[in-house]
Amino acid sequence: MASAWHKWHMSPILIESMGLRLETNVFNALLALFFALFALLLLYKGTIGIIKWPALLWHTFINSHKGDCITQVEELLIRVSNHDYERATSLLEQLDCHSLPPRLKLILANNVAVLSNELPVIKQSFIDLAGCTETRNAGLEGLITVYMQELDWEAGHLCCKQLWESAPSEWLATTHTFILIHAQGWAELSQLLHNDRFRTFCSPEAIAQLSLVALYYEAIVSCEEGEDEKARIALEEGSKQCGYGFMPLNILLAELYIKAKDIAKLEELLQSVWAYHPHDILADLAMQLAEHLSKPRFFTKIMQIVKPQSNAYESLILVARAALACNLYEEAQAALESAVQQKEGLRACLMMAQYHQNTGATISKTMEWLNRATRAGDDRLVLCYYWDTATQQLTMEQSCTSLLIACTSGSPATVP
């Protein structure tokens, strides 16, 4: 078998082609074929390598170019964080030769512009951002902050309206409320309070409080235009829905009832509001009931009004005033003594002097209380309402985050 295999491989082969005559054997022919195929493979690999060289060189160049770009962007961000405006501006100019995405260019330019102390430069950068679809929301947010610095409340309001359509947020709800309060845009605030997106980011309590404030100022405008009936209906509806938590509104509604001589509704309102919070202006309005009622009925009505808060200082003062007006001196004395025990205020001292004078006491007793009145502090209650931008609540305590809304002394406050 081995000899046969050897004989077959070593058997001669005669090859004639194109006048050439070659004599060999099977083994040598196979060996030559192997080397020929190997040479062809090397030739193919070499050709492919040569063809790829330009692309490889270009790829290397591009990677190096990208590496420089990334390095410059990183350095730019570092300069921005270090507030190095000049170096950041220089790096931004160098990046112009790179094919950066438009959105990235705008964002980098905005970050650099913010470092500038020139508000127009910052404003223009935000305008550019707002003009690009991909960065529109960021641009609008920036413009809102710029307009707030410029005290351009109308422009800020318009930007907020646009932002509600694309990017509603808690920040936007807080900021838009802040802007409208400063702008005294109460009609616009009423519309905003009915916006479903706004209500998502604002508590029901805050919405109710803001509704009362907006209704109050809208009613003032209606009254100035001679539309008392429109104002009264709006205030009544607001009180039914949102309660009596805003005293200026309650006082205005009571004054409208007095102007319309609607005594029944005035009595009902005074009872409801006094139960919530006794107030000296409400007491002044309650005393006007005397013009429409007999003395016994008037005093009875006053006692009904103060009943829920009968021990409060303002309740005792009101009872004393009504009792003196009706010549009910025992009731007046009892109320005044209780009031003085709580607080020796100006009104309590003056009424105590009036009581002694009316009851025929010695002049020295009357003078004693008049002297006390000169030393007593003003006991009238002034409620100042603020909108706390931090807690989004109506409060009577001023803080660094609060805006003055209104107060119960004098005319409605103007927001600074």
C-alpha positions as CSV (number, residue, x, y, z in Angstrom):
1,M,0.0,0.0,0.0
2,A,2.8,2.4,0.9
3,S,4.8,1.6,-2.2
4,A,1.7,2.2,-4.3
5,W,1.2,5.6,-2.6
6,H,4.8,6.5,-3.2
7,K,4.7,5.3,-6.7
8,W,1.6,7.5,-7.4
9,H,3.1,10.7,-5.9
10,M,6.5,10.2,-7.6
11,S,5.0,9.4,-11.0
12,P,6.2,11.8,-13.7
13,I,3.8,14.6,-15.1
14,L,4.5,16.2,-18.4
15,I,3.2,19.8,-18.9
16,E,3.3,21.5,-22.3
17,S,2.0,25.1,-22.7
18,M,2.9,27.9,-25.2
19,G,6.0,26.0,-26.5
20,L,7.2,25.3,-23.0
21,R,7.8,21.7,-21.8
22,L,7.9,21.0,-18.1
23,E,8.3,17.6,-16.6
24,T,7.7,17.1,-12.8
25,N,5.8,14.8,-10.5
26,V,2.5,15.1,-8.4
27,F,4.2,16.1,-5.2
28,N,6.2,19.0,-6.7
29,A,3.1,20.2,-8.5
30,L,1.0,20.3,-5.3
31,L,3.8,22.1,-3.5
32,A,4.1,24.7,-6.3
33,L,0.3,25.2,-6.2
34,F,0.4,25.8,-2.5
35,F,3.1,28.4,-2.8
36,A,1.3,30.1,-5.6
37,L,-1.9,30.4,-3.6
38,F,0.0,31.7,-0.6
39,A,1.6,34.3,-2.8
40,L,-1.8,35.3,-4.1
41,L,-3.1,35.7,-0.6
42,L,-0.2,37.9,0.4
43,L,-0.8,40.0,-2.7
44,Y,-4.5,40.4,-1.8
45,K,-3.7,41.4,1.8
46,G,-1.1,43.9,0.7
47,T,-3.4,45.5,-1.9
48,I,-6.3,45.8,0.7
49,G,-3.8,47.4,3.2
50,I,-2.6,49.9,0.7
51,I,-6.2,50.8,-0.2
52,K,-7.1,51.4,3.5
53,W,-4.2,53.6,4.3
54,P,-5.8,56.9,3.2
55,A,-9.0,56.1,5.2
56,L,-6.9,55.0,8.2
57,L,-4.9,58.3,8.1
58,W,-8.1,60.3,7.8
59,H,-9.7,58.5,10.7
60,T,-6.6,59.1,12.8
61,F,-6.8,62.8,11.9
62,I,-10.5,63.0,12.8
63,N,-10.0,61.3,16.1
64,S,-7.2,63.7,17.0
65,H,-9.4,66.6,15.9
66,K,-12.3,65.3,18.1
67,G,-10.0,64.8,21.0
68,D,-8.9,68.5,20.8
69,C,-12.5,69.6,20.5
70,I,-13.6,67.5,23.6
71,T,-10.6,68.9,25.5
72,Q,-11.5,72.4,24.6
73,V,-15.1,71.9,25.7
74,E,-14.0,70.4,29.0
75,E,-11.7,73.3,29.6
76,L,-14.5,75.8,28.6
77,L,-16.8,74.3,31.2
78,I,-14.0,74.5,33.8
79,R,-13.5,78.1,33.0
80,V,-17.2,78.8,33.3
81,S,-17.4,77.1,36.7
82,N,-14.4,79.3,37.8
83,H,-16.2,82.4,36.5
84,D,-13.2,83.1,34.1
85,Y,-15.2,85.1,31.5
86,E,-12.2,86.2,29.3
87,R,-10.7,82.7,28.9
88,A,-14.1,81.1,28.4
89,T,-14.9,83.6,25.7
90,S,-11.6,82.8,24.0
91,L,-12.2,79.1,24.1
92,L,-15.7,79.6,22.7
93,E,-14.2,81.4,19.7
94,Q,-11.8,78.6,19.1
95,L,-14.6,76.1,19.1
96,D,-16.2,77.9,16.1
97,C,-13.9,76.0,13.8
98,H,-15.3,72.7,15.0
99,S,-18.5,71.3,13.6
100,L,-20.4,71.3,16.9
101,P,-24.1,70.5,17.0
102,P,-26.1,73.8,17.0
103,R,-27.8,73.0,20.3
104,L,-24.5,72.4,22.0
105,K,-23.1,75.7,20.6
106,L,-26.1,77.6,22.0
107,I,-25.8,76.0,25.4
108,L,-22.1,76.8,25.6
109,A,-22.6,80.3,24.4
110,N,-25.4,80.8,27.0
111,N,-23.2,79.5,29.8
112,V,-20.4,82.0,28.8
113,A,-22.8,84.9,28.4
114,V,-24.2,84.4,31.9
115,L,-20.7,85.1,33.2
116,S,-20.9,88.6,31.7
117,N,-22.2,91.4,34.0
118,E,-23.9,92.9,31.0
119,L,-27.6,92.1,31.2
120,P,-28.1,92.8,27.4
121,V,-25.5,90.2,26.5
122,I,-27.2,87.6,28.8
123,K,-30.6,88.5,27.5
124,Q,-29.5,88.1,23.9
125,S,-28.1,84.7,24.6
126,F,-31.4,83.6,26.1
127,I,-33.3,85.0,23.1
128,D,-31.0,82.9,20.9
129,L,-31.8,79.8,23.0
130,A,-35.5,80.5,22.8
131,G,-35.3,80.8,19.0
132,C,-34.0,77.2,18.7
133,T,-36.6,74.4,18.9
134,E,-34.3,72.1,20.9
135,T,-33.4,74.8,23.5
136,R,-36.6,76.8,23.5
137,N,-37.7,75.9,27.0
138,A,-34.3,76.8,28.5
139,G,-34.3,80.1,26.6
140,L,-37.7,81.0,27.9
141,E,-36.8,80.2,31.5
142,G,-33.7,82.4,31.2
143,L,-35.7,85.2,29.6
144,I,-38.2,85.1,32.5
145,T,-35.4,85.6,35.0
146,V,-34.0,88.5,33.0
147,Y,-37.4,90.2,32.7
148,M,-37.9,89.8,36.4
149,Q,-34.5,91.6,37.0
150,E,-35.7,94.3,34.5
151,L,-39.1,94.5,36.3
152,D,-40.7,93.9,32.9
153,W,-43.6,92.0,34.3
154,E,-45.7,92.0,31.1
155,A,-42.9,90.4,29.1
156,G,-42.3,87.9,31.9
157,H,-46.0,87.0,31.9
158,L,-46.0,86.4,28.1
159,C,-42.9,84.1,28.4
160,C,-44.6,82.2,31.2
161,K,-47.7,81.7,29.1
162,Q,-45.6,80.2,26.3
163,L,-43.7,78.0,28.8
164,W,-47.0,76.6,30.2
165,E,-47.7,75.1,26.7
166,S,-44.4,73.1,26.5
167,A,-42.8,72.7,30.0
168,P,-45.2,73.1,33.0
169,S,-43.4,72.8,36.3
170,E,-43.6,73.8,40.0
171,W,-41.0,76.4,39.4
172,L,-43.1,78.0,36.6
173,A,-46.2,78.0,38.9
174,T,-44.3,79.8,41.6
175,T,-42.6,82.2,39.3
176,H,-45.8,83.1,37.3
177,T,-47.6,83.8,40.5
178,F,-44.8,86.0,41.7
179,I,-44.9,88.0,38.4
180,L,-48.6,88.5,38.3
181,I,-48.7,89.7,42.0
182,H,-46.0,92.2,41.2
183,A,-47.7,93.3,38.0
184,Q,-51.1,93.4,39.9
185,G,-52.5,91.3,37.0
186,W,-55.4,90.0,39.0
187,A,-57.6,89.2,36.0
188,E,-54.7,87.2,34.5
189,L,-54.2,85.5,37.9
190,S,-57.8,84.4,37.9
191,Q,-57.4,82.8,34.5
192,L,-54.2,81.1,35.6
193,L,-55.9,79.6,38.7
194,H,-58.4,77.8,36.3
195,N,-55.5,76.4,34.2
196,D,-55.5,72.6,34.7
197,R,-51.7,72.5,34.3
198,F,-51.2,75.2,37.0
199,R,-53.5,73.4,39.4
200,T,-51.3,70.3,39.1
201,F,-48.4,72.2,40.8
202,C,-50.4,74.3,43.3
203,S,-52.3,73.1,46.4
204,P,-56.0,73.5,46.7
205,E,-55.5,75.7,49.7
206,A,-53.1,78.1,47.8
207,I,-55.5,78.2,44.9
208,A,-58.4,79.2,47.2
209,Q,-56.3,81.9,48.9
210,L,-55.1,83.3,45.6
211,S,-58.7,83.2,44.3
212,L,-59.9,85.4,47.1
213,V,-57.0,87.9,46.6
214,A,-57.7,88.1,42.8
215,L,-61.5,88.5,43.4
216,Y,-60.9,91.3,45.9
217,Y,-58.8,93.4,43.5
218,E,-61.1,92.7,40.5
219,A,-64.0,93.8,42.7
220,I,-62.2,97.1,43.5
221,V,-61.8,97.7,39.8
222,S,-65.5,97.0,39.3
223,C,-66.5,99.4,42.1
224,E,-64.3,102.1,40.6
225,E,-66.1,101.6,37.3
226,G,-69.5,101.9,39.1
227,E,-70.4,98.2,38.8
228,D,-71.1,97.6,42.5
229,E,-73.6,94.8,41.8
230,K,-71.1,92.9,39.7
231,A,-68.5,93.3,42.4
232,R,-70.9,92.1,45.1
233,I,-72.0,89.0,43.2
234,A,-68.4,88.0,42.5
235,L,-67.4,88.5,46.2
236,E,-70.4,86.5,47.4
237,E,-69.5,83.6,45.1
238,G,-65.9,83.8,46.2
239,S,-66.7,83.7,49.9
240,K,-69.0,80.7,49.3
241,Q,-66.3,78.7,47.5
242,C,-63.2,79.8,49.4
243,G,-64.3,81.0,52.8
244,Y,-63.5,84.1,54.8
245,G,-59.8,83.8,55.0
246,F,-59.0,87.2,53.4
247,M,-60.3,90.0,55.6
248,P,-60.0,92.9,53.1
249,L,-62.5,91.0,50.9
250,N,-64.9,90.6,53.8
251,I,-64.7,94.3,54.7
252,L,-65.3,95.3,51.1
253,L,-68.3,93.0,50.8
254,A,-69.8,94.4,54.1
255,E,-69.3,98.0,52.8
256,L,-71.2,97.1,49.6
257,Y,-74.0,95.7,51.7
258,I,-74.2,98.9,53.7
259,K,-74.1,101.0,50.5
260,A,-77.0,98.9,49.1
261,K,-78.8,99.0,52.5
262,D,-79.0,95.2,52.5
263,I,-79.0,94.9,56.3
264,A,-80.0,91.2,56.4
265,K,-77.0,90.1,54.3
266,L,-74.8,92.4,56.3
267,E,-75.9,90.8,59.6
268,E,-75.3,87.3,58.1
269,L,-71.8,88.3,56.8
270,L,-70.8,89.9,60.1
271,Q,-71.7,86.8,62.1
272,S,-69.8,84.4,59.7
273,V,-66.7,86.6,59.5
274,W,-66.6,87.4,63.2
275,A,-66.6,83.7,64.0
276,Y,-63.5,83.4,61.8
277,H,-61.6,86.5,63.0
278,P,-62.9,89.5,65.0
279,H,-61.6,92.8,63.6
280,D,-62.1,96.5,64.6
281,I,-63.2,97.5,61.1
282,L,-65.9,94.9,61.2
283,A,-66.9,96.4,64.6
284,D,-67.2,99.8,63.0
285,L,-69.4,98.3,60.3
286,A,-71.5,96.4,62.9
287,M,-72.1,99.7,64.8
288,Q,-73.8,101.0,61.6
289,L,-76.6,98.5,62.3
290,A,-77.8,100.9,65.0
291,E,-79.2,103.2,62.2
292,H,-81.6,100.5,61.1
293,L,-82.6,98.7,64.3
294,S,-84.1,99.7,67.6
295,K,-81.7,99.9,70.5
296,P,-82.9,96.6,72.2
297,R,-82.8,94.7,68.9
298,F,-79.4,96.3,67.9
299,F,-77.8,95.2,71.2
300,T,-79.2,91.7,70.8
301,K,-77.9,91.5,67.3
302,I,-74.4,92.6,68.5
303,M,-74.4,89.9,71.1
304,Q,-75.3,87.3,68.4
305,I,-72.4,88.5,66.3
306,V,-69.8,88.2,69.0
307,K,-71.1,85.0,70.5
308,P,-68.7,82.6,68.7
309,Q,-65.7,84.7,70.0
310,S,-67.3,86.3,73.1
311,N,-64.1,86.4,75.1
312,A,-62.0,88.0,72.4
313,Y,-60.7,91.5,73.1
314,E,-62.4,92.9,70.0
315,S,-65.7,91.2,71.0
316,L,-65.5,92.9,74.4
317,I,-64.8,96.3,72.9
318,L,-67.7,95.9,70.4
319,V,-70.1,94.9,73.2
320,A,-69.0,97.9,75.3
321,R,-69.5,100.3,72.3
322,A,-73.0,98.9,71.7
323,A,-73.9,99.0,75.4
324,L,-72.8,102.6,75.7
325,A,-74.7,103.5,72.6
326,C,-77.8,101.9,74.1
327,N,-77.2,103.3,77.6
328,L,-76.7,99.8,79.0
329,Y,-74.1,100.8,81.5
330,E,-73.9,97.6,83.5
331,E,-73.2,95.6,80.4
332,A,-70.7,98.2,79.3
333,Q,-68.8,98.1,82.6
334,A,-68.6,94.3,82.6
335,A,-67.3,94.2,79.0
336,L,-64.8,97.0,79.6
337,E,-63.4,95.5,82.8
338,S,-62.9,92.2,81.0
339,A,-61.2,94.0,78.1
340,V,-58.8,96.0,80.4
341,Q,-57.8,92.8,82.2
342,Q,-56.7,91.4,78.8
343,K,-55.1,94.5,77.5
344,E,-55.1,98.2,78.6
345,G,-55.5,99.5,75.1
346,L,-56.3,103.0,73.8
347,R,-59.9,102.3,72.9
348,A,-60.6,100.4,76.2
349,C,-59.2,103.3,78.3
350,L,-61.1,106.0,76.3
351,M,-64.4,104.1,76.6
352,M,-63.8,103.5,80.3
353,A,-63.4,107.3,80.7
354,Q,-66.7,107.8,78.7
355,Y,-68.4,105.2,80.9
356,H,-67.4,107.1,84.1
357,Q,-68.5,110.4,82.6
358,N,-71.9,109.1,81.4
359,T,-72.6,107.5,84.8
360,G,-71.8,110.6,86.8
361,A,-68.5,109.5,88.3
362,T,-66.1,112.1,89.8
363,I,-64.0,114.0,87.3
364,S,-60.9,112.5,88.9
365,K,-62.0,109.0,87.8
366,T,-62.6,110.2,84.3
367,M,-59.2,111.9,84.2
368,E,-57.5,108.8,85.5
369,W,-58.7,106.8,82.5
370,L,-57.8,109.6,80.1
371,N,-54.3,109.7,81.5
372,R,-54.1,105.9,81.1
373,A,-55.2,106.4,77.5
374,T,-52.2,108.7,76.8
375,R,-49.9,105.9,78.0
376,A,-51.8,103.1,76.2
377,G,-50.8,101.7,72.9
378,D,-53.0,101.7,69.8
379,D,-55.1,98.6,70.1
380,R,-56.6,98.7,66.6
381,L,-55.8,95.5,64.7
382,V,-54.0,95.9,61.4
383,L,-53.8,92.7,59.3
384,C,-51.0,92.7,56.7
385,Y,-51.3,89.9,54.2
386,Y,-48.3,88.5,52.4
387,W,-47.8,85.9,49.8
388,D,-45.0,83.6,50.9
389,T,-43.2,82.5,47.7
390,A,-41.3,79.8,49.6
391,T,-44.4,78.0,51.1
392,Q,-46.9,79.2,48.5
393,Q,-49.3,80.3,51.2
394,L,-51.1,83.5,52.2
395,T,-49.6,84.6,55.5
396,M,-49.8,87.6,57.9
397,E,-46.1,87.2,58.8
398,Q,-43.5,89.1,56.7
399,S,-40.4,87.2,55.7
400,C,-37.6,87.6,53.2
401,T,-39.6,85.5,50.7
402,S,-42.9,87.2,51.1
403,L,-44.8,89.8,49.0
404,L,-47.2,92.4,50.5
405,I,-50.7,91.7,49.2
406,A,-53.0,94.0,51.2
407,C,-53.6,95.3,54.7
408,T,-56.8,96.1,56.6
409,S,-55.9,99.7,57.4
410,G,-56.6,102.4,54.8
411,S,-56.7,101.7,51.1
412,P,-55.6,98.5,49.4
413,A,-51.8,98.2,49.5
414,T,-49.8,98.7,46.4
415,V,-47.3,95.9,45.8
416,P,-43.8,97.4,45.7
